[in-house]
Amino acid sequence: MDKPHAPASASAAGAQPALEGAAEKQLRLFAALQPLGSLLVAFSGGADSAYLAWAAATVLAERALAVTALSPSFSAHDRQQAEAFVRHTRIRHEFIETHEFENPLYVANNPDRCYWCKDELFERLGELAASRNFSAVAYGINADDTRDFRPGHRAAAEHRVLAPLLDAGLTKADIRELSRRVGLPTWDRPASACLSSRLPYGTPATAENVSRVERGEAILRDLGFRQFRVRLHDHLARIEIAPDELPRALDSAMAAVIAERFKQAGFLFVALDLEGYRQGSLNAALKA
C-alpha cells in the first residue's frame, strides 16, 4: 500500500504566530503518537477524526488503522465522505458494525445517550484492538469540545481510550488549518455529528426516527445548503441553517420548495429556526 500523504512544509518566515502555535502542537501530537508503536483510531470522517487518522498514519504507517463504525445513526452521506477521505489519503481503514440501537438505555435518548453510544463503540474497538494486537485506541476529541456537554468523554476514560488531539491542546481552528496545509479534503468540512443528536432528549432514538432526519438533511444538501441540522419534534421538522445561508432559505420561493419536499418525505409541519444553526442547540433543554 502507498504511504499516506506526507505533511507539507511551511515557511517559518511568513508564518503567523497562531500558525506557529498550531505547528508546535502538531509536533507534540507526533511525539506522543510515536512511542505507542501501533494505534487504532475511531474514524467518523469528520475534520477531527480525519486529521487524527492522517497523523497516526503519518507517524506509525502500517501500524495505524482507522476504523469507522456503521449503524443507523451514521448517514449514507457520512459513509461516502469517509470512503472519499480514505481513497484520497490511502490510509489503512476498515468498517465495523455497532449495535447501540439494541440497548434500551441508548434508545431512551436521555441526556446520557452519547455515553451509551461511545460505550458500545469503544467496547467494539477495544475487542478489535486486542484481537489485532494494537497497543491503544484513540478518538478525535479536541480542546474545544470540553466546553460542551460530552458524556461520551466519560466512556472514553472508562475504556482507556486516548485523546491525542486534546492532550496536544489542538483546537478546532488548529485542526482545520493544519489539515488545510497538508491538503486534507476535510479541512473545511462542516461540523457533523451522529443522526441521533438531532432528536430532542426523550424522543426515542430509533432507526425509524434517525432515518426521517437523514431524509430531511439529504433534501437540504440536494438544495445546495452546506451547514444545517434537521431537529425532529414529533411530526415537525425544525430546520437550523447556518446564519450566512439563512437568507436564502427564508426566500419565499425557496421556503416553499423546502416545505413541499419535506412534506413529501413524510413531515406534517416544517419550520425554519430563526436563530439558525448552532452546535448543541438541544442542550438548551438541559440548561433550562
C-alpha positions as CSV (number, residue, x, y, z in Angstrom):
1,M,0.0,0.0,0.0
2,D,1.2,3.5,-0.8
3,K,2.2,5.6,2.2
4,P,-0.2,8.3,3.3
5,H,0.5,11.8,2.0
6,A,3.3,13.4,4.0
7,P,3.0,16.8,5.7
8,A,3.6,19.8,3.7
9,S,6.5,22.1,4.9
10,A,5.6,25.6,5.9
11,S,7.7,28.7,5.6
12,A,8.7,29.9,9.1
13,A,9.5,33.4,7.8
14,G,5.9,34.0,6.7
15,A,4.1,32.0,9.3
16,Q,1.6,33.8,11.6
17,P,2.1,33.3,15.4
18,A,-1.2,31.3,15.5
19,L,0.0,29.0,12.8
20,E,3.4,28.5,14.5
21,G,1.4,27.6,17.7
22,A,-0.6,25.0,15.7
23,A,2.6,23.6,14.2
24,E,4.1,23.2,17.6
25,K,1.0,21.4,18.8
26,Q,1.3,19.1,15.8
27,L,4.9,18.3,16.7
28,R,3.6,17.5,20.3
29,L,1.0,15.2,18.7
30,F,3.5,13.4,16.6
31,A,5.9,13.0,19.5
32,A,3.0,11.5,21.6
33,L,2.0,9.0,18.9
34,Q,5.5,7.7,18.1
35,P,6.0,5.7,21.4
36,L,2.6,4.0,21.0
37,G,4.0,1.6,18.4
38,S,0.5,0.9,17.0
39,L,-2.8,2.6,17.2
40,L,-6.4,2.0,16.2
41,V,-8.3,5.3,15.5
42,A,-12.0,5.8,15.8
43,F,-12.7,7.5,12.4
44,S,-16.1,9.1,11.6
45,G,-14.9,11.1,8.6
46,G,-15.2,14.5,10.2
47,A,-12.4,17.0,10.4
48,D,-11.1,16.0,13.8
49,S,-11.0,12.2,13.4
50,A,-9.7,12.5,9.8
51,Y,-6.8,14.7,11.0
52,L,-6.0,12.2,13.8
53,A,-6.2,9.3,11.4
54,W,-3.9,11.0,9.0
55,A,-1.4,11.9,11.8
56,A,-1.4,8.4,13.1
57,A,-0.7,7.0,9.6
58,T,2.0,9.6,9.0
59,V,3.8,8.7,12.3
60,L,3.0,4.9,12.5
61,A,2.5,4.0,8.9
62,E,1.2,0.4,8.6
63,R,0.8,0.2,12.4
64,A,-2.1,2.6,12.4
65,L,-5.6,1.6,11.4
66,A,-8.7,3.9,11.1
67,V,-12.0,2.2,11.9
68,T,-15.4,3.5,11.1
69,A,-18.5,2.2,12.9
70,L,-21.7,1.6,10.9
71,S,-25.1,1.9,12.5
72,P,-28.4,3.6,11.7
73,S,-27.1,6.8,13.2
74,F,-24.3,7.0,10.6
75,S,-25.7,8.5,7.5
76,A,-25.0,7.3,3.9
77,H,-23.6,10.7,3.2
78,D,-21.1,10.4,6.1
79,R,-20.1,7.0,4.8
80,Q,-19.4,8.4,1.4
81,Q,-17.3,11.2,2.9
82,A,-15.3,8.7,4.9
83,E,-14.7,6.5,1.9
84,A,-13.6,9.5,-0.2
85,F,-11.1,10.5,2.5
86,V,-9.6,7.0,2.6
87,R,-9.2,7.0,-1.1
88,H,-7.5,10.4,-1.0
89,T,-5.0,9.7,1.8
90,R,-4.6,5.9,1.3
91,I,-4.6,5.3,5.0
92,R,-5.4,1.8,6.3
93,H,-9.1,1.6,7.1
94,E,-11.9,-0.8,8.0
95,F,-15.6,-0.7,8.7
96,I,-17.2,-2.4,11.6
97,E,-20.8,-2.6,12.9
98,T,-22.0,-1.3,16.3
99,H,-25.3,-2.2,17.9
100,E,-26.2,0.7,20.2
101,F,-29.8,0.7,18.9
102,E,-30.3,-2.7,20.6
103,N,-29.6,-1.0,24.0
104,P,-32.7,0.3,25.7
105,L,-30.6,2.9,27.6
106,Y,-29.5,4.3,24.3
107,V,-32.9,4.2,22.6
108,A,-34.4,6.1,25.6
109,N,-32.4,9.1,24.5
110,N,-31.8,10.6,27.9
111,P,-29.0,13.2,28.2
112,D,-26.5,10.3,28.7
113,R,-27.3,8.8,25.2
114,C,-23.9,9.7,23.9
115,Y,-22.3,7.8,26.8
116,W,-24.1,4.6,25.7
117,C,-23.2,5.2,22.1
118,K,-19.5,5.6,22.9
119,D,-19.6,2.8,25.4
120,E,-20.7,0.4,22.6
121,L,-18.2,1.9,20.1
122,F,-15.2,1.7,22.4
123,E,-16.1,-1.8,23.5
124,R,-16.1,-3.0,19.9
125,L,-12.9,-1.1,19.1
126,G,-11.2,-2.5,22.2
127,E,-12.1,-6.0,21.2
128,L,-10.7,-5.4,17.7
129,A,-7.5,-3.8,19.1
130,A,-7.0,-6.8,21.3
131,S,-7.5,-9.3,18.5
132,R,-5.1,-7.5,16.2
133,N,-2.5,-6.7,18.9
134,F,-2.9,-2.9,18.6
135,S,-1.4,-1.2,21.7
136,A,-4.1,1.5,22.1
137,V,-7.3,3.0,20.8
138,A,-7.8,6.8,20.2
139,Y,-10.6,9.2,19.3
140,G,-10.7,12.7,18.0
141,I,-12.0,14.9,20.8
142,N,-10.3,18.3,20.6
143,A,-9.6,21.1,23.1
144,D,-12.8,23.0,22.2
145,D,-15.1,20.0,22.8
146,T,-14.6,20.1,26.5
147,R,-16.7,23.3,26.6
148,D,-19.8,21.5,25.7
149,F,-21.7,18.6,27.4
150,R,-19.8,15.5,26.3
151,P,-20.9,12.3,28.2
152,G,-19.0,10.2,25.6
153,H,-15.8,11.5,27.1
154,R,-16.6,9.6,30.3
155,A,-17.0,6.4,28.3
156,A,-13.6,7.1,26.7
157,A,-12.0,7.4,30.1
158,E,-13.6,4.2,31.3
159,H,-12.3,2.3,28.3
160,R,-8.9,3.9,28.5
161,V,-9.2,5.4,25.0
162,L,-6.6,8.0,24.2
163,A,-7.4,11.6,23.3
164,P,-4.3,12.7,21.5
165,L,-5.7,15.9,20.0
166,L,-7.0,17.1,23.3
167,D,-3.7,16.2,25.0
168,A,-1.8,18.2,22.4
169,G,-4.0,21.2,23.0
170,L,-5.3,21.3,19.4
171,T,-8.4,23.4,18.9
172,K,-10.9,23.0,16.0
173,A,-9.3,26.0,14.3
174,D,-5.8,24.4,14.7
175,I,-7.0,21.2,13.2
176,R,-8.7,22.9,10.2
177,E,-5.6,25.0,9.5
178,L,-3.2,22.1,9.8
179,S,-5.5,19.9,7.7
180,R,-5.6,22.6,5.0
181,R,-1.8,22.9,5.0
182,V,-1.3,19.2,4.4
183,G,-4.0,19.0,1.8
184,L,-6.7,17.0,3.7
185,P,-10.1,17.4,2.0
186,T,-11.8,17.5,5.4
187,W,-10.2,20.8,6.4
188,D,-13.3,22.8,5.7
189,R,-15.9,20.1,6.1
190,P,-19.0,21.4,8.0
191,A,-19.3,20.2,11.6
192,S,-21.1,16.8,11.7
193,A,-22.5,14.5,14.4
194,C,-24.5,11.3,14.5
195,L,-28.1,11.5,13.4
196,S,-29.4,10.7,16.9
197,S,-28.0,14.0,18.0
198,R,-30.9,15.6,16.1
199,L,-33.5,14.1,18.4
200,P,-34.6,16.1,21.5
201,Y,-33.9,14.3,24.7
202,G,-36.8,11.9,25.4
203,T,-37.6,11.3,21.8
204,P,-36.7,7.6,21.2
205,A,-33.5,7.1,19.3
206,T,-34.9,4.5,16.8
207,A,-33.8,3.6,13.4
208,E,-37.1,5.0,12.0
209,N,-36.6,8.4,13.6
210,V,-33.0,8.8,12.5
211,S,-34.0,7.7,9.0
212,R,-36.5,10.6,8.9
213,V,-33.8,13.0,9.9
214,E,-31.5,11.6,7.3
215,R,-34.1,12.0,4.5
216,G,-34.6,15.7,5.6
217,E,-31.0,16.5,5.6
218,A,-30.5,14.9,2.2
219,I,-33.1,17.3,0.9
220,L,-31.2,20.3,2.2
221,R,-27.9,19.0,0.9
222,D,-29.6,18.5,-2.5
223,L,-30.8,22.1,-2.5
224,G,-27.2,23.3,-2.0
225,F,-27.2,24.1,1.7
226,R,-23.9,23.4,3.4
227,Q,-24.2,23.7,7.2
228,F,-27.5,22.7,8.8
229,R,-29.4,20.4,11.1
230,V,-32.9,18.9,11.0
231,R,-34.2,18.6,14.5
232,L,-37.1,16.2,14.8
233,H,-40.0,17.3,17.0
234,D,-42.7,14.6,16.6
235,H,-44.3,15.5,13.2
236,L,-42.4,18.8,13.0
237,A,-39.1,19.3,11.3
238,R,-37.3,22.2,12.8
239,I,-34.6,23.2,10.4
240,E,-31.4,25.0,11.6
241,I,-29.4,26.6,8.8
242,A,-26.1,28.5,9.2
243,P,-26.7,32.3,9.6
244,D,-24.9,33.1,6.3
245,E,-27.2,30.7,4.4
246,L,-30.4,31.5,6.2
247,P,-31.5,34.4,3.9
248,R,-31.5,32.0,1.0
249,A,-33.7,29.6,3.0
250,L,-36.0,32.4,4.0
251,D,-36.6,33.5,0.4
252,S,-40.3,32.8,-0.2
253,A,-39.7,30.6,-3.3
254,M,-37.0,28.5,-1.6
255,A,-39.1,28.2,1.6
256,A,-42.0,26.8,-0.5
257,V,-39.7,24.3,-2.1
258,I,-38.3,23.2,1.3
259,A,-41.8,22.8,2.8
260,E,-43.1,20.8,-0.2
261,R,-40.1,18.4,-0.3
262,F,-40.2,17.8,3.5
263,K,-43.9,17.1,3.4
264,Q,-43.3,14.6,0.6
265,A,-40.6,13.0,2.8
266,G,-43.3,12.4,5.5
267,F,-43.2,15.5,7.7
268,L,-46.5,17.2,8.6
269,F,-45.0,20.5,9.6
270,V,-41.8,22.3,8.6
271,A,-40.2,25.2,10.4
272,L,-37.1,27.3,9.9
273,D,-35.4,28.2,13.1
274,L,-34.8,32.0,13.1
275,E,-31.7,31.6,15.2
276,G,-30.0,29.5,12.6
277,Y,-27.6,26.6,13.1
278,R,-25.8,26.4,16.4
279,Q,-23.9,23.4,17.7
280,G,-25.6,21.5,20.6
281,S,-28.8,23.6,20.5
282,L,-30.8,20.7,22.0
283,N,-28.7,21.0,25.2
284,A,-30.6,24.2,25.9
285,A,-33.2,21.9,27.5
286,L,-30.7,20.8,30.0
287,K,-29.8,24.3,30.9
288,A,-33.4,25.2,31.3
